Every structure is written in C-alpha cells, then in structure tokens.
Amino acid sequence: MTGFTGTGKDVPLGDFLMAVQVERNGKRYAVSFSNKMPDNPEILQGDTADARLLKDGSLAFSFTDGWGNEGHAQLRPLAKSS
C-alpha cells in the first residue's frame, strides 16, 4: 500500500490485512469488512445488508464506513468452494 504525498511521489506504507465476512440470508447477502492501516492505529470498517450477486459470482455493494465516508466495492471469489 502506498500513500500519496501531494508531491507526485507515492510513499510506501506497508502491508495491511483486510477481513471480510459474507452471510447469505435467502436471496440477500450481507457483507461486513474491516482493516487496520499500516501507518496508524485506526481501523476502517463498514457493512451492508444489501450486496448484489453478479453473474461472474462477485458481490457488488455500496457502504458507509465508520467515519461516514460513502463508497462502492466489489468482492470477487478467488476460487469456487465445493
């Protein structure tokens, strides 16, 4: 992960770990996620109860994080589970 300094140079910040949980409730999917940024102790987290399953098997959703920022995400599976 890199951070933008405003000088046109990215500064390496290190690796971060993202935890994602997906639950199915009938035809709907709920997604929650959190991560810890490598350059500070704050944790980014968000969730939705309305993720859409796309034809390619990924989940698309909008969310508001713990700081009130709105965003969009798409989760793609690395492999199909049996």
Secondary structure by P-SEA (a helix, b strand, c coil): ccccccccbbbbbcbbbbbbbbbbcccbbbbbbbbbbccccccccccccbbbbcccccccccccccccccccbbbbbccccc
